[in-house]
């Protein structure tokens, strides 16, 4: 429940393995250190450290669409509206609302040019106007307006030098003058306020970070150290005039930059500059130009530092490849936080570090990101209780009561204690120190090691004390204790020693006289012993000289170690291997240069050697070189004992196996690549023993043959081959098995499981061992059935063409353009192509030359002089591919000097990709055709002359006939007109006269009966008569 009275629940989340294991909880207990233990039904016990809640961690949750889209976080930025923007390495950009804990995703849409240009976001920068700059790996630079959700892309254009220098954008910042600086793999670019064009600064190493230090822009690079550009110098704004000063690693200068991979730069208020590198944290003093490096030897868990932040209290926070480290610049101490403290994980990413406006730190890595306030982190201030959990004699646990002293006999001379701090926040990092009072002069700093062992303790009273600190370094100074009593052997008790003394005195007195008598004899024997001792000493000195020579000049490192672990001496090779002097190695000891994670490696075996349980052992572990490098060594440790078997010292032989380790790792990677290639190869791959048994096949072999791996292993390889083809490579295979050859290639037919045949091209290669002895055979098979069919078809086609070429009646010329079909056609190449034409037999017969003669005959000499070059332009166009064919008729000259006409048709042949490959010319003898055409033309001219003469004669006849026809036509017209007039006159007058006759016939009767009617009828006769006369007059006038 929060102070405001609100409850927050803790529930099981199947997508989060670190959530509550089950929601059925039955018991809850909080221990004295504040850890809450939760018992569940059938899902075990859960431990909840409230301190881990100080880190708020966000991860991708497939069941929650509003969660972080990807766990690979690469960058952060905060816009003016208080929203946090998170760049991921595979799912684009996400807007994070801290108040709601919800995310909104922005991804690349190939169909939308206004979307994000790429989903691998490496860098972010929020502008004061509320917009956001987004740098992607491969997609260039983007400018986002959150109000519209539209992205503007800035990408490299090879044809535009004013475009972005390179599309792998690694870092973005602005300087006080408002200029935008964009880092990338090829250097960095500058975009001035209001400008659209970039100004580019190439660098020999990728730019990884920017920082303004005074008037200088510091550019951290990956492998090139630091470049400094003075922006107060106007020349710096012109890449051609700009000059850089550099800070880089110098192996000969101990106070130089420790490593040239620089990922972050911070300047503290005291003016010191702190640099995060792949070789530790570097402090740079501008006043002295000196660096000081902090690495694993300074208790930094991992020296690859990818991010750097400074809080208000002056502490530096470092994101590394193994935890988040808090550094106190005053005390020069580190405190490391990791996944057990509630962080997203132990591995962090470059650029994934950020401080928000409210002071919260954001750190991201490969498992999401975490938020925390560096000023409010609480330490575990409660000192842990410490208990002794086990007491062993010769590695056998013994019962004991912590309140009572443990009693031991003198021959129980190898004992060990185990102890524990009862603090469960981070038990792995609890610290211990112990002391055996009466034996140890000072406290032994055990680090995280929770056991101690002792050997050959003299008789007496001892008190074993142990103190512990929790993971935050809070010590329980009181600790716990256990009393121990070692009973001495009887010969070390005072009664026995007193009696022994009295007996010795009596013996001395009684034997004094005997001794005097024997002194001369003894002197003689002593002289002999002295002589022998001198001889032994001489031999010993010679042995020491040989040992010293071997020790000093050995090719491997040698050190002498006391039983308590103190280094007694080291040889020069070990000095060179470690990079430290002999004095430094003696001071630091073996544990002092051991890689922290390997300090317990071989400890048990070491104690077994001391106890006599074993004489020697061998171990491989890592050591930290003085320059911070971690290197692998193989150690062989053996004990040198006195006559009673007690170890005097241990000899440690160290061999540098760093390259061997890398080789093993490379071999492992190579084997992984071979396996991937083997499993996914597009061709069949089989491993075969020397006795021709198929041991292993890849899936492609199964696809080709139809046999599974089990089926093919039970079949003899020869049974897969068509019987007629089995002898093709028998001798070659025997030579391969005998080691006489390394590989061979063959093609033959094989039988599939379904009985069908296929052609296979097989490459057999012999794999040898270190001594060159054959081990096994690798066979690579490819189904070439379609290829063989294509070759057969091609061969048939070539045979048909060859038959046509050789037997054709027309001459054929081939001009092979070779592999330079697309080259420019200059005069030299033109003449070369023409001079290298090939002619078929018909062409030779046509010209009358033999093959040998044509080889020494100029093509130009075969063409009639007046016709040379008439088709040169067309031939050039054909060779260059401008036209596909042309036809021309010209005259040629035979060997005997005779001239004949030929029709030449040249065509261009191309390859599959359209490249001109060959010109095919066909020449047809058209001399007879030409002659026939000439005869036909002459005949046509004669026919035309005769026809024109006949036409002229006929025209005259027609003109005369036409004249006669015209005359006859005129006469016929007159006659016809007369006939028409007579007919018309006859018709009109006859009718009138007929009417007059009728009236005249009845007129006397009508006059007699009616004179008036008679007069009227008489007048009618007169009118008819006049009408007839008028009609006759009219016809005559027409």
Secondary structure, DSSP 8 states (H G I E B T S, - for coil): --TTS--------TT-TTS-S-S-EEEEEE-TTS-EEEEESSS-EEEE-GGGGGSEEE---TT-TTS-S-S-EEEEEE-TTS-EEEEESSS-EEEEETTTTEEEEE---TT-TTS-S-S-EEEEEE-TTS-EEEEEBTTEEEEEETTTTEEEEE---TT-TTS-S-SBEEEEEE-TT--EEEEETTEEEEE-TT--S-EEEE-SS-EEEEEEETTEEEEEEBSS-EEEEETTSGGGGSTTT---EEE---TT-TTS-S-SBEEEEEE-TTS-EEEEETTEEEEEETTTTEEEEE-GGGT-S---EEEEEE-TTS-EEEEETTEEEEEETTTTEEEEE-GGGT-S-S-EEEEEEEE-TTSEEEEEETTEEEEEETTS-----S---EEEEEEEETTEEE---TTS-EEEETT--EEEEEEEE---SSGGG-EEEEEEETT-SS-EEEET--EEEEES--SEEEEEEEEEE-TT--EEEEEEEEEEEEE--GGGSHHHHHHHHHHHHHHHHHHHHHHHHHHHHHHHHHHHHHHHHHHHHHHHHHHHHHHHHHHHH-SSEEEEE-TTS-EEEE-HHHHHHHTS-HHHHHHHHHHHHB-GGGTTTTHHHHHHHHHTS-SEEEEEEEEE-TTS-EEEEEEEEEEEE-TTS-EEEEEEEEEE-HHHHHHHHHHHHHHHHHHHHHHH-SSEEEEE-TTS-EEEE-HHHHHHH---HHHHHTS-GGGGB-GGGTTTTHHHHHHHHTTS-SEEEEEEEEE-TTS-EEEEEEEEEEEE-TTS-EEEEEEEEEE-HHHHHHHHHHHHHHHHHHHHHHH-SSEEEEEE-TT-TTS---HHHHHHHHHT-EE-HHHHHHHT--HHHHHTS-GGGGB-GGGTTTTHHHHHHHHTTS-SEEEEEEEEE-TTS-EEEEEEEEEEEE-TTS-EEEEEEEEEE-HHHHHHHHHHHHHHHHHHHHHHHHHHHHHHHHHHHHHHHHHHHHHHHHHHHHHHHHHHHHHHHHHHHHHHHHHHHHHHHHHHH-HHHHHHHHHHHHHHHHHHHHHHHHHHH-
